[in-house]
Amino acid sequence: MAGEATGEATGEPAGEGPELLRFAGRALGSRLKLFVSPPPGDPTDSCREAADAAWAAVVAEFGAVDASLSRFRDDSELTALNRLAGSGGLALVSWRLRTMIATAHRAGRLTNGRFDATVLEVLECIGEHGASMRTGPALPTSPGTSVPIALVPAGTPRASLVHVPDLPIDSGGIGKGLALRWAAAAATAALPHGAGLLLDAGGDVLCAGTPPAGGWLVGVEDPLVPSGQPAEPLAACALRAGGVSTSSVAVRNWTGPDGRPVHHLIDPTIREPARSGLVSVTVAGPDAAWNEVWSKALFLGGSESIGEEARRRGLAAWWVDERGRLGMTPEARVRSPWVDEERVG
């Protein structure tokens, strides 16, 4: 899963409204927060039991995604599939893993290969290690045979067959985006009509239900603030539906085995960390998984082309280049009730 990003939710409505119910924990290697806005006219206390159920649904869904899609867990379903990579044949997988694989394949096509889930081996080589690909429990049949290998028990609801990939794959940001999508749906089902919620998973956010008056405020943080110092937002996005996701090299960066600085955003054309002239890209859109896809694709496209491509695709996007200049599309500008104009370049 992806680590923390820099699009930070304030957790507060943009206008006056009822007091929010707040929940916090950790999941997928980063913080997890839920903010619930009670229905208009309902006191906060009357929504408490439903909000507790919504938080339980969020925690359960993120736990299920971790067990299915994490490349860092030795016992995850994705790790079991990756240990079969290159063997050919078919595997019986859960609907979560099938959806992630299908979404990653489609993202690769729509981004002309810039989104590539097969960069896991590159991440391993430069020092971001996950579960071992060489060990694991005995498989029910041998790789390379025509008999499907069951990674989930036979009879699992909505399980289906997928082709074993040629290379190990990384769920990355798509995994977290899908977790937000599924958890928000489960939480919304637990809340009364007229309630709203905002989910924050390591800075990537998604709202659902009825937003508070004025919507939710989501800050686009400054990725160049030194570690340990408070980061002030460069812009604020008023969110009434959908979510915001960020791809950034301000987090998940380290010194590689050869002593060079590296990060997790891999350019699949050179199979190395991207040097795109950008530090972060934030995208707002209707779906958390696709916000992740487009923020990464725009980042890899580079500082010279991001403005034209984001406008051509009609995306609401904010970006910060290596000189600290803030850029944004017209769609992002109209969503921003406040912008640090001194940083706009």
MIMARMAR-892302 format. One record per residue (C-alpha): residue in three letters; x, y, z. Coordinates in steps of 0.02 Angstrom, whole numbers, plus 50000, padded with zeros to 5 digits. Layout:
% residues N
ALAXYZ;...
This chain:
% residues 345
MET500005000050000;ALA500515017849976;GLY501145027750124;GLU500575044550184;ALA500275058350058;THR500175077050079;GLY498375081450037;GLU497795084550214;ALA495965084650265;THR495515097650394;GLY494055087250453;GLU492985102750470;PRO491495108650368;ALA491745124150262;GLY490255132950339;GLU489295132350502;GLY488475115850541;PRO488225102450674;GLU489675096550779;LEU490635082350697;LEU490885065050768;ARG492725060050753;PHE493615043250751;ALA495465039450728;GLY496595024350710;ARG497885017050593;ALA497755006050439;LEU498825001650287;GLY500355009350367;SER499625026750394;ARG498345035950499;LEU496495033050470;LYS495165045850519;LEU493285046550501;PHE492245062350521;VAL490355060650528;SER489165075250502;PRO487455071350581;PRO485875074650480;PRO485305092950486;GLY484275096150641;ASP484815080250729;PRO485865081850887;THR487575073850884;ASP487125061651021;SER485685054150920;CYS486905049150783;ARG488245041950899;GLU487715023750888;ALA487595024250698;ALA489275033150688;ASP490055019650798;ALA489385006550676;ALA490065016450529;TRP491805017150607;ALA491734998350640;ALA491294995750457;VAL492765006650403;VAL493994997350514;ALA493334980450454;GLU493484985250270;PHE495244992050287;GLY495714976150380;ALA494994965450239;VAL495934975750109;ASP497554973850206;ALA497324954850213;SER496954954150028;LEU498004967649944;SER499524971350053;ARG501224967249980;PHE502004969350152;ARG501064954850232;ASP501794937450217;ASP500044930050228;SER499104941650110;GLU498214935649955;LEU499244947249844;THR500864940249914;ALA500264922649875;LEU499864927949696;ASN501534936849675;ARG502454920849727;LEU501674912649573;ALA502214926649454;GLY502904920249290;SER502234902549314;GLY500734904349199;GLY499034896849230;LEU497554903249328;ALA497214907449510;LEU495574908549606;VAL495554925349696;SER494374936149797;TRP493334950049720;ARG494454962949803;LEU496044956449722;ARG495174953949554;THR494524971949559;MET496254978649601;ILE497054968949457;ALA495714974549334;THR495854992649390;ALA497744992449375;HIS497644985049199;ARG496394998349145;ALA497435012149224;GLY498945006349125;ARG497965007548962;LEU497195024548999;THR498855032349053;ASN499845024948906;GLY500845014049024;ARG501325027649148;PHE500345018649284;ASP501215001749295;ALA500874989549437;THR502384978849392;VAL503654990849469;LEU503674980849631;GLU505344972849586;VAL506094990249564;LEU505474995449736;GLU506254979849810;CYS507914983249723;ILE508035001149787;GLY507644996149966;GLU505764996649999;HIS505564978450048;GLY503914969550069;ALA503514951350102;SER504744938750032;MET504304931749862;ARG505304915949891;THR504434907750038;GLY502664903850086;PRO501424890150128;ALA501304875050016;LEU500164877949866;PRO498754865849825;THR499464861949654;SER501024865149553;PRO501294881149453;GLY501184879049265;THR499794866149266;SER498054868749192;VAL497264866649364;PRO496844883549443;ILE497744887349605;ALA496534892449742;LEU497144907649840;VAL495454908749928;PRO494374894049985;ALA493244886149856;GLY491494893249875;THR492094910449929;PRO490734922749876;ARG491144932449716;ALA492814923549695;SER493414922349515;LEU494864916449408;VAL496284927849351;HIS497844924649249;VAL499404923349354;PRO500434938949312;ASP502104937749224;LEU502884949349355;PRO502464952849537;ILE501244967249556;ASP501044981449681;SER499334987049740;GLY500085004049783;GLY498955019149782;ILE497555009849693;GLY497404998249842;LYS497175012749962;GLY495985021349842;LEU494915005649828;ALA494935003850018;LEU494265021550033;ARG492925017949902;TRP492325002049986;ALA492465008350164;ALA491495024250124;ALA490085013950048;ALA490015002450199;ALA490035017050321;THR488685026550227;ALA487545011350237;ALA487695011950427;LEU487235030350443;PRO485495038050445;HIS484795047250295;GLY485495064850284;ALA487135061050371;GLY488815063750286;LEU490575057550311;LEU492355061050263;LEU493695047450268;ASP495545052150279;ALA496805038250246;GLY498545045550263;GLY498025061850181;ASP496995054350039;VAL495175058350071;LEU493445053550010;CYS491755060350065;ALA490045052350047;GLY488255055450098;THR487565072850129;PRO488965085450153;PRO488875098750289;ALA488375116250238;GLY489775123150130;GLY490535106050103;TRP492165099250175;LEU493795108950171;VAL495325099250112;GLY497025107550118;VAL498385105149988;GLU499935105350098;ASP501635112450058;PRO502745097150020;LEU504345107150041;VAL504135110750226;PRO505575102150320;SER505155086250413;GLY504505089150588;GLN503885106750554;PRO502025110650536;ALA501495111450353;GLU500335125750304;PRO499155122950157;LEU499525130849990;ALA497705129949940;ALA496035124250008;CYS494815113449911;ALA492945113949952;LEU492345096149932;ARG490505091349921;ALA490695074549834;GLY492115063049785;GLY493855064949855;VAL495635071149843;SER497235061149824;THR499075066049815;SER500645058449741;SER502195065849821;VAL504045062749847;ALA503975072250013;VAL503575055450095;ARG504195037950061;ASN505935043650014;TRP507555036150077;THR509365032550033;GLY509545018049912;PRO510815003949923;ASP512015013549811;GLY511925029249920;ARG510795039149803;PRO509175047249864;VAL507675037549800;HIS505775037649818;HIS504275026649781;LEU503615034949621;ILE504405024049488;ASP504525029049304;PRO504115012649213;THR505025018349055;ILE506725018449143;ARG506265007349293;GLU506965020149415;PRO506265033649531;ALA505535047649425;ARG506465064149404;SER505015074249337;GLY505355091549406;LEU503845089749522;VAL503725086949709;SER501865083449725;VAL500265082149623;THR498515082549698;VAL496945077649602;ALA495125079749653;GLY493825068749572;PRO492335057249601;ASP493285041249643;ALA494755038649762;ALA495595024949660;TRP495585035149500;ASN496165050749591;GLU497685040349641;VAL497955034649461;TRP497885052049387;SER498945060449521;LYS500325047749487;ALA500145048449298;LEU500245067449298;PHE501755066849414;LEU502675055049297;GLY502225065849148;GLY503305079749220;SER503265098249255;GLU503365103449072;SER501775094549017;ILE500695093349173;GLY499705109249144;GLU499225105248966;GLU498815086949000;ALA497805090249158;ARG496785103649068;ARG496525092448917;ARG495875078549028;GLY494745090649123;LEU495555086349290;ALA495525096949447;ALA497385096349486;TRP498615106049595;TRP500495103349584;VAL502095109649663;ASP503725109549566;GLU505495108249632;ARG505625127249642;GLY504115127649758;ARG502935135349632;LEU501095130649642;GLY500135127049483;MET498325122349457;THR497045119349321;PRO495505130149298;GLU494475115849371;ALA495555116349527;ARG495485135349539;VAL493575135649545;ARG493605122549684;SER494835132849788;PRO494045145649906;TRP495805150449959;VAL497505149849874;ASP499225156049929;GLU499405167749781;GLU501225171549822;ARG501685153549778;VAL500745152749614;GLY501985151849471;
